Amino acid sequence: MAQPPPRRPPPPARNAPPGRPPPPPNNSRPPPPRPPSALPRVPLASSRFDENHLPSVLHQPNPMTPEAERQARRRTCRFIEEAGQRSLRLPRVAVATATVFFHRFYAKHAFQEHDRFEVAMACLLLAGKTEESPKKLDFVVRECWKLRRRAQQQQQKLMNQGGDSPSMAGASPTAMPSPSSADNIQIDPKSEEYVRLKERVLLLERVILHTIGFELSIDHPYKFLVDSVQTMNKKRSIEGKDGQPLVKNPQMVQELAQNAMNFANDSMHTTLCLQYTANEIAMTCVYLSGKYSGIRPVGGKPWIELLGGITVEDLTTISIQILELVQPKKGMDSEMAFKMIRKDLDEMARDGVAASDSKRQKIN
């Protein structure tokens, strides 16, 4: 029987032409996971931010409504503010940093998954270290627990009197106890509850760090708005109701800066820090403060010409979100001022559209 001819060896592989890189190796392993800081990167563009797609709203099987999610944020931000400033004596910047940590955490996690008050404690603990005002874990836990316990007693008292207390539904997977007025607001440092609470807060601190991608350097509106007010004052570009430059009235300058600070503090209770830069929020706060205080640009110029780094569209969007939050708190005395602000925003928006159309026609 004839033997088959021997197989020829395969021809040698041709060298790749010069300048062409070799093909990448076929690696069947999945790509590495994206870092937490890229899911999503903050601050988000306003066009990409949608509260209908927040984790708490999409959570199954018990999703929250956008309104309930918004209220949970605002109530917890008030808790952070009160605990940070009154109980822990943290600087204003540290409290603002804790609030930004809180917003960023719940931009990627659901309220149904983590107790929001324990997350708030962890945010305050981490922010104190970040802003060089560290507080001991035991002190943070005791003071925050005391503040929360006191609020629970007040809610229980209102319920016993037949009043309405703020709803806590959907805010936390942990059932909130119902203390009576006789309960002590102090937590026993030797109790198992205290030990477990400290362990959970320490664990949440690490979870927060991974969630925000270890991005601990936070810009706040305060510095930008103070610099803006000082620059406007030095350039004599703003005047009071009497038409005199504010250089001659330091009290009005102080009022302008203080009201802008107040609006910036109010903005921390919203998700604006996830949507816009600190400078854009600061410019909006200066604008709102000027309109609220009766301060105006010299020569009848529009405010948008004095505010650097912000468009009319962003100014309008940020202003509306802040006004929706603060208007119920300001009362009837401020209703007329807020109506004038809305009217001025509408006029600036119309002027901006008209200027854009005119520029487009010239180009064509």
Secondary structure in CASP SS format (residue, H / E / C, confidence):
PFRMAT SS
TARGET T0000
AUTHOR 0000-0000-0000
METHOD secondary structure of the structure
MODEL  1
M C 1.00
A C 1.00
Q C 1.00
P C 1.00
P C 1.00
P C 1.00
R C 1.00
R C 1.00
P C 1.00
P C 1.00
P C 1.00
P C 1.00
A C 1.00
R C 1.00
N C 1.00
A C 1.00
P C 1.00
P C 1.00
G C 1.00
R C 1.00
P C 1.00
P C 1.00
P C 1.00
P C 1.00
P C 1.00
N C 1.00
N C 1.00
S C 1.00
R C 1.00
P C 1.00
P C 1.00
P C 1.00
P C 1.00
R C 1.00
P C 1.00
P H 1.00
S H 1.00
A H 1.00
L C 1.00
P C 1.00
R C 1.00
V C 1.00
P C 1.00
L C 1.00
A C 1.00
S C 1.00
S C 1.00
R C 1.00
F C 1.00
D C 1.00
E H 1.00
N H 1.00
H H 1.00
L C 1.00
P H 1.00
S H 1.00
V H 1.00
L H 1.00
H C 1.00
Q C 1.00
P C 1.00
N C 1.00
P C 1.00
M C 1.00
T C 1.00
P H 1.00
E H 1.00
A H 1.00
E H 1.00
R H 1.00
Q H 1.00
A H 1.00
R H 1.00
R H 1.00
R H 1.00
T H 1.00
C H 1.00
R H 1.00
F H 1.00
I H 1.00
E H 1.00
E H 1.00
A H 1.00
G H 1.00
Q H 1.00
R H 1.00
S H 1.00
L C 1.00
R C 1.00
L C 1.00
P C 1.00
R H 1.00
V H 1.00
A H 1.00
V H 1.00
A H 1.00
T H 1.00
A H 1.00
T H 1.00
V H 1.00
F H 1.00
F H 1.00
H H 1.00
R H 1.00
F H 1.00
Y C 1.00
A C 1.00
K C 1.00
H C 1.00
A C 1.00
F C 1.00
Q C 1.00
E C 1.00
H C 1.00
D C 1.00
R H 1.00
F H 1.00
E H 1.00
V H 1.00
A H 1.00
M H 1.00
A H 1.00
C H 1.00
L H 1.00
L H 1.00
L H 1.00
A H 1.00
G H 1.00
K H 1.00
T H 1.00
E C 1.00
E C 1.00
S C 1.00
P C 1.00
K C 1.00
K C 1.00
L H 1.00
D H 1.00
F H 1.00
V H 1.00
V H 1.00
R H 1.00
E H 1.00
C H 1.00
W H 1.00
K H 1.00
L H 1.00
R H 1.00
R H 1.00
R H 1.00
A H 1.00
Q H 1.00
Q H 1.00
Q H 1.00
Q H 1.00
Q H 1.00
K H 1.00
L H 1.00
M H 1.00
N H 1.00
Q C 1.00
G C 1.00
G C 1.00
D C 1.00
S C 1.00
P C 1.00
S C 1.00
M C 1.00
A C 1.00
G C 1.00
A C 1.00
S C 1.00
P C 1.00
T C 1.00
A C 1.00
M C 1.00
P C 1.00
S C 1.00
P C 1.00
S C 1.00
S C 1.00
A C 1.00
D C 1.00
N C 1.00
I C 1.00
Q C 1.00
I C 1.00
D C 1.00
P C 1.00
K C 1.00
S C 1.00
E H 1.00
E H 1.00
Y H 1.00
V H 1.00
R H 1.00
L H 1.00
K H 1.00
E H 1.00
R H 1.00
V H 1.00
L H 1.00
L H 1.00
L H 1.00
E H 1.00
R H 1.00
V H 1.00
I H 1.00
L H 1.00
H H 1.00
T H 1.00
I C 1.00
G C 1.00
F C 1.00
E C 1.00
L C 1.00
S C 1.00
I C 1.00
D C 1.00
H C 1.00
P H 1.00
Y H 1.00
K H 1.00
F H 1.00
L H 1.00
V H 1.00
D H 1.00
S H 1.00
V H 1.00
Q H 1.00
T H 1.00
M H 1.00
N H 1.00
K H 1.00
K C 1.00
R C 1.00
S C 1.00
I E 1.00
E E 1.00
G C 1.00
K C 1.00
D C 1.00
G C 1.00
Q C 1.00
P E 1.00
L H 1.00
V H 1.00
K H 1.00
N C 1.00
P H 1.00
Q H 1.00
M H 1.00
V H 1.00
Q H 1.00
E H 1.00
L H 1.00
A H 1.00
Q H 1.00
N H 1.00
A H 1.00
M H 1.00
N H 1.00
F H 1.00
A H 1.00
N H 1.00
D H 1.00
S H 1.00
M C 1.00
H C 1.00
T C 1.00
T C 1.00
L H 1.00
C H 1.00
L H 1.00
Q H 1.00
Y C 1.00
T C 1.00
A H 1.00
N H 1.00
E H 1.00
I H 1.00
A H 1.00
M H 1.00
T H 1.00
C H 1.00
V H 1.00
Y H 1.00
L H 1.00
S H 1.00
G H 1.00
K H 1.00
Y H 1.00
S H 1.00
G C 1.00
I C 1.00
R E 1.00
P E 1.00
V H 1.00
G H 1.00
G H 1.00
K C 1.00
P C 1.00
W H 1.00
I H 1.00
E H 1.00
L C 1.00
L C 1.00
G C 1.00
G C 1.00
I C 1.00
T C 1.00
V H 1.00
E H 1.00
D H 1.00
L H 1.00
T H 1.00
T H 1.00
I H 1.00
S H 1.00
I H 1.00
Q H 1.00
I H 1.00
L H 1.00
E H 1.00
L H 1.00
V H 1.00
Q H 1.00
P H 1.00
K H 1.00
K H 1.00
G C 1.00
M H 1.00
D H 1.00
S H 1.00
E H 1.00
M H 1.00
A H 1.00
F H 1.00
K H 1.00
M H 1.00
I H 1.00
R H 1.00
K H 1.00
D H 1.00
L H 1.00
D H 1.00
E H 1.00
M H 1.00
A H 1.00
R H 1.00
D H 1.00
G H 1.00
V H 1.00
A H 1.00
A H 1.00
S H 1.00
D H 1.00
S H 1.00
K H 1.00
R H 1.00
Q H 1.00
K H 1.00
I H 1.00
N C 1.00
END
